[in-house]
């Protein structure tokens, strides 16, 4: 966020060179009506507006890119979670397959036992038949005594009951196994249906992710185009600015008299510099800070660094309330972001006179004085004028 704020400040300062240089060497009323200066100012204002439009689009596109990246991240998480669920469902199906196979094996083994038991039963019947077609009834009737009869009866009953119980147990076991097998089959079908649904969800999420990837690619291309537009308008503005500076240097001879004397610090009790003169890194664009920023309490009186003529005392969307003083011989100072000005254009001021009060009007963040120093239309580090 701070980078964007500094970038906006840089954009605003670039567009104001014409206004500043127009007041440096021509403090008379005729200066403001110079058709050449006005033409340069108009061109620079147009380029400034186009730069601001490009910057606004860059910032909006960056916001869209950020939102799309966040959506892509959320989709990736959903895809990962869905894939995990599919893996779990597949593992469960594999486990059910093993259990169903085990149940089938147990059923087959039990059926084999039933068949084996049935074969033994049949063999016993054959043996009985081979012994003279002896039947259970004959075994009972041939008993020599009542005790033998009951003994034979008990033996026959035990054999029949045992065969019946074994066969019934086998049948019950098979029924239990079949029920377990059916339950496992139902669970398997449920998991397969869940996998089908999850795979559809995964396909949908991947399609959505692909659409976001395409959108991100388009947004990045748009951003690059806007940055190219911005660079073009910035270069054109700088070209016009250079032409204006050259023009103003040629006009500087009209006011060759320098007021003279050393410059004084504009604020009493506040000497810290929060942002110095020169190049600054503002992210994808370089910024050149055209002055120094001196933080101070709101309402602190601002003094003229030297005597001269007030060329401008007005409001600008970037500088806010500002004052421009021509000190003669091509030297001038500018004081920006005032909460209010204390002088009017055309007034003559002496060194130390109060010309305004510290504020944060215009493109400013926090109360401070933005101070600039110009020599023959060339921006110069203000620190140099204090010796």
Residue pairs with C-beta under 8 A, 6 or more apart in sequence:
3 282
3 283
4 59
4 283
5 365
6 280
6 282
6 287
7 55
7 282
7 283
7 285
7 287
8 55
8 363
9 287
9 318
9 363
9 364
10 280
10 282
10 285
10 287
10 288
10 289
11 48
11 51
11 52
11 55
12 48
12 317
12 318
12 319
12 362
12 363
13 289
13 290
13 318
14 48
14 51
14 234
14 237
14 238
14 241
15 44
15 45
15 47
15 48
15 51
15 237
15 318
16 316
16 318
16 319
17 44
17 241
17 244
17 245
17 379
18 37
18 40
18 41
18 44
18 240
18 241
18 244
19 41
19 312
19 316
19 324
20 324
20 332
20 334
20 372
20 374
21 244
21 245
21 248
21 374
21 377
22 31
22 32
22 34
22 37
22 41
22 244
22 248
23 31
23 311
23 312
23 324
23 326
23 332
24 248
24 252
24 311
24 324
24 326
24 330
24 331
24 332
24 374
24 376
24 377
25 248
25 251
25 252
25 254
25 255
25 326
25 330
25 332
25 376
25 377
26 34
26 251
26 254
26 255
26 311
26 326
27 255
27 308
27 309
27 311
27 326
27 346
29 346
31 37
31 311
36 247
37 244
37 247
37 248
40 240
40 241
40 243
40 244
40 247
41 244
43 240
44 237
44 240
44 241
44 244
47 233
47 234
47 236
47 237
47 240
48 237
50 229
50 233
51 230
51 233
51 234
51 237
54 226
54 227
54 229
54 230
54 233
55 230
57 222
57 226
58 223
58 226
58 227
58 230
61 219
61 222
61 223
61 226
62 223
64 219
65 216
65 219
65 220
65 223
68 212
68 215
68 216
68 219
69 216
71 212
72 209
72 212
72 213
72 216
75 205
75 208
75 209
75 212
76 209
78 205
79 202
79 205
79 206
79 209
82 198
82 201
82 202
82 205
83 202
85 194
85 198
86 195
86 198
86 199
86 202
89 191
89 194
89 195
89 198
90 195
92 187
92 191
93 188
93 191
93 192
93 195
96 184
96 187
96 188
96 191
97 188
99 184
100 181
100 184
100 185
100 188
103 177
103 180
103 181
103 184
104 181
106 177
107 174
107 177
107 178
107 181
110 170
110 173
110 174
110 177
111 174
113 170
114 167
114 170
114 171
114 174
117 163
117 166
117 167
117 170
118 167
121 163
124 159
128 134
128 135
136 156
139 152
139 156
140 149
140 152
140 153
140 156
143 149
143 151
143 152
227 284
230 285
244 377
245 377
245 378
246 377
248 376
248 377
249 330
249 376
249 377
252 329
252 330
252 376
252 377
255 326
255 328
255 329
255 330
256 328
256 329
257 328
257 329
258 327
258 328
258 329
258 331
259 306
259 307
259 308
259 327
259 328
261 306
261 307
261 351
262 386
262 387
263 305
263 306
263 333
263 351
263 385
263 386
263 387
264 303
264 305
264 306
264 351
264 352
264 386
265 271
265 305
265 386
266 294
266 302
266 303
266 304
266 305
266 335
266 369
266 371
267 294
267 296
267 300
267 301
267 302
267 303
267 358
267 369
268 300
268 301
268 303
269 296
269 300
270 294
270 295
270 296
270 297
270 300
271 294
272 294
272 295
273 292
273 293
273 294
274 293
274 294
274 295
274 368
275 289
275 292
275 293
276 289
276 292
276 383
277 289
277 290
277 291
277 292
277 381
277 382
277 383
278 288
278 289
278 381
279 286
279 287
279 288
279 289
280 286
280 287
280 288
280 289
281 287
290 372
290 379
291 334
291 336
291 370
291 371
291 372
291 373
291 379
291 382
292 370
292 371
292 381
292 382
292 383
293 368
293 369
293 370
293 371
294 368
294 369
294 371
295 366
295 367
295 368
296 358
296 367
296 368
296 369
297 358
297 367
298 339
298 357
298 358
298 359
298 360
298 367
299 339
299 357
299 358
299 359
300 357
300 358
301 354
301 356
301 357
302 323
302 335
302 338
302 354
302 355
302 356
302 357
302 358
302 369
303 351
303 352
303 353
303 354
303 355
304 325
304 333
304 349
304 350
304 351
304 352
304 353
304 355
305 325
305 333
305 351
305 371
305 385
306 325
306 327
306 333
306 351
307 327
307 348
307 349
307 350
307 351
308 325
308 326
308 327
308 328
308 332
308 348
308 349
309 325
309 326
309 346
309 347
309 348
309 349
310 323
310 324
310 325
310 343
310 344
310 345
310 346
310 347
310 348
310 349
310 355
311 324
311 325
311 326
311 332
311 345
312 322
312 323
312 324
312 345
313 322
313 323
313 324
313 341
313 343
313 344
313 345
313 347
313 355
314 321
314 322
314 341
314 345
315 321
315 322
315 361
315 362
316 322
316 336
316 362
317 362
317 363
318 362
318 363
319 334
319 336
319 337
319 362
319 363
319 370
320 336
320 337
320 338
320 359
320 360
320 361
320 362
320 363
320 364
321 336
321 337
321 338
321 339
321 340
321 341
321 356
321 359
321 361
321 362
322 334
322 335
322 336
322 337
322 338
322 341
322 362
323 334
323 335
323 338
323 341
323 343
323 355
323 356
324 332
324 333
324 334
324 335
325 332
325 333
325 334
325 335
325 349
325 355
326 332
327 333
330 374
330 375
330 376
330 377
331 373
331 374
331 375
331 376
332 373
332 374
333 371
333 372
333 373
333 374
333 382
333 385
334 370
334 371
334 372
334 374
335 355
335 356
335 369
335 370
335 371
336 362
336 364
336 369
336 370
336 371
336 372
337 358
337 359
337 360
337 361
337 362
337 364
337 367
337 368
337 369
337 370
338 356
338 357
338 358
338 359
338 361
338 369
339 356
339 357
339 358
339 359
339 360
339 361
339 367
340 356
340 357
340 359
341 355
341 356
342 354
342 355
342 356
342 357
343 349
343 353
343 355
343 356
349 355
358 367
358 368
358 369
359 367
360 366
360 367
360 368
364 370
371 382
372 379
372 382
373 379
373 380
373 381
373 382
373 384
373 385
374 380
